[in-house]
Amino acid sequence: MKVLVGVKRVLDPQVKARVNADKTGIDLTNAKMTMNPFDENAVEEAIRLKEAGTVEEIVALSIGAAKSEETLRNALALGADRAILVQTDETLEPLAIAKIFKAIVDEEQPNLVMVGKQAIDDDCNQTGQMLSALLDWPQATFASKLEINGDTAKVTREVDAGLESIDVNMPAVVTVDLRLNEPRYASLPNVMKAKRKPLDKKALADLGLDTANRMTTLEVMEPPARDAGVLVETVSELVNKLKNEAKVI
């Protein structure tokens, strides 16, 4: 069984995002970057499936600039067997990403595709669902538990009312939530070994896909600064401020 895992290079969640000078996006100059946290869970789950003997090969896929190789090397250090980088300097929308994933799936023929439920930079939460539609594969989103039973995957999903368990036939697309597992750290020996693992680079133009964006960003702006809070000494004072100043009760 082969698993294809998507990983994305994003701004470190501990770093404050700042708008660039022309207000067209986020300023990433000299910014600390990392693997998308939800994708870390996808990589970890694929590794656990391999350790359990269910999976034979893990292929990590990233789409982005040349520096995305660092993110893929991290996935290799964690336990992925090989990696593929589809290189482009363009900022692509979820549909374009899904089309690229489909092209790689057609080449690799995995039994399972795992991606984070969303990326923390755009929060779109669309790529996995679009990929499922393009492949005409079953999908299971927001997975907090995954069990593989032969050609079937049992997925526990987080929904508004609680938890939902569904069975999907494989091949399938699964998007994972943070509660699925606790990602491991890469050991130094594995970091060194990752440098020798195969990483295949492809140019986006060579795939022959229509990846044109369908949306235009007019302006990116920082949220307005919040007023400083105030301390109150009694409950009655708190109620008074909520009622007469904030007017929320």
N, C-alpha and C positions, 0 to 999 in steps of 0.2 A: 504494500500500500504506500502510495506517495502523497505527501501533503505539500501544497503550495501555500506559503505564508507571506502576506503582504506586510511590509514595514515602511514607514514614512519618517523622513527626517524633519523634525519640527523644532520650534523654539523651546528651550528648556522651560518647563512649567514654573520653575522657581524664579525665572527672570521676568522682570516687568517689561511688557511689550510697549514699544514706543512707535508712534506714527512717523514715517519718513518725511523729509522736508516738502516734497511736492504732494503729500497727502494722497498717494496712490496705493499705499500698503504699509506694512510693518517694516521698520528699519532693522535689518538683520546683520548690519555691518559689525563684524567682530563679536557678534552675539553668540552665546553658548547654545549649541544645538544638541538634540538628543533623539532617541527613538520615541515615537509616539507611544504614550503609556498603554493605551489599549492594544497596540500591536505587540508590546512586550508580553502581554498576557497570551496573545495568540501564539507567539514563539514558544513561550513556556509550556503551553498545553500541547503543542506539537512535540516538544522534547519529551514530555511525560508519556505521551502515547508511544513514542519510540522506545523509551525505557521499559514500557510495559510489554513490548514485543508486538504491538499492533501496527506500528508504522515502520517501514524500512528506510525511507528516504525523506528528508525535509529540504525543500528548496525555498530559499528566501528571495522575494522579489521586491525591488524598490524602483520607483520612477521619479527621476529628478536630476539635479545637477551632479557634476562629478563628485562633489563632496559627500553625496549620498553613499559612496563606497564605504565611508567610515561607519555608517549605520549598518550596512550589510556585514562588514567585518565584525561588528559587535554581535549581530545575530549568529554569525558563524562561530564566534567564540563561545556563545551560549550553548550551541549544540546543533545548529543547522549544518547540513552536509555540503551544500553548495549554494551559490547565490547568482542572481541575475540582476543587472542594472540596466534599465532602459533610460538612456541618458537624454536629457532635454533641459534647457534653461527656461522653458516656458512654465507659467503657472497654469496648470490644467484643472478643468472642472471635473466633478465626479463622473460624468458620462464618458469623458475622454479617458479617464483613468480606467473605467470599467472596460472600455474597448481594448485598451492595451492589455489588461489582465486576460481578456478573452483570447487575444492573440497568443499570449504565452501559454494559456491553458491548452489551446489547440496544439501547440508544439509539445508540451510536457506531458499532457494526458494524466493529470493527477486525479486521485480518487476523492480528494477533499481540498477545498480552498478555505483558508481561515484568515480573516482580517479583523482588525479592531472595529468595534461598532461605529466609531467616528474618530476623526483626527482632531486634536485639540486646537489646531490653528484655524480651521474654517468651521468645525462643528457641523458639517453637512449631514453625516449619517445617511449616505445615499449609495456609496460605491458598491457595497456588498449586495444590496438589493438590485441595483442596476445590472451588476454582473450576473446575478441569478437569472434575470429576465433575458439577457443576451445569450446565455448558455442554455436556457430552458432547463435549468437544474432546480431541484428543491432548495429552499433556503430556510435557515433558522437563525433568527437575529437575537441579540442581547443575551447570549448564552452565559449562564452562571454555573452550568455543569454539563459535561459532555461525556457520553458513554458510547463506544463503538461496539456493535454486536453484528459481526459479519458484514453484510452489505447495508446495514441500517445504523443510523446514528440516533441515539436518544438524547434530546437536548432539553435541559431545564432552562426556561426563559424567565426573565424578570419583566413583569407586566404591571400595569397600574394597580390591579387588584391583588397582586401577590406573585405567585410562581405558577408557571404553566409548563407542562411536560408534553413534548411532541416527538414523534418518530418520523424521520425523513430517510428516504432511500438515497443511497450514494451512487454516483458522485453528487456532492451537495456543496453549497456555500454556507459557511457559518460565520457570523459576526459575534465577537466576544465582548463580554463586559468585564469590568475590573474585578468583580467578585469571583470570577472563574478560578483564580489561583493567585499565588504569591510568586512573582517572577524572581528567579535566582540572579546572583551576580556572577559575572564571568571571572574565572580564576586566571592568574597570570600565565600558567602553562597553556591554558586553552586559548588565551589571547595570542600567544606566540604561534600556536598551531593554526589559528584562524588565518594567519598570513599566508599559509601554504595551501589553504583550501581553494578550490576552483571558484572564480568569480567571472562570469561571462558578461561582457558589455555589449549592448546593442544601441544603435542610434534610432531615435524615434522615427526619423524620416524613412528608415529602411523597412518599417512595418507597413507603410502604405495605408495609414488610417486617417480618417477625417477626425482630427482632434481640435477643430476650431472652437473657440469659446463662444457661448451663446448669451453670455451676460457681460455687461460693461460696468466696471466700477467707476462711479462718479466721484466719490470722495470718501476717504477714510478719516475718521476723527476719534480722538480720545473721549471717553465719557466725561461728563462734567464732574468737577471736584465735589466731593461730599463735604457738607458742613461738619465741623467737629462736634462730637457728642458732649452732653453735659451730665454731671453727676447729681443725683437727687438723694436726699437724706431720708425721706419717708415715702411710704406708699401713697399717702394722700397727695403729696407733691407730684409724684409720678402721674397719678390719675389726673390731676389738674392740668399738667402740661400736655398729656395725651388728648385731653378733652378740649382745652381752650387754645393751645398753641398748634399742636400737630393736627387737631381736629379729626382724629381717627376713631374716636369713640363718642 
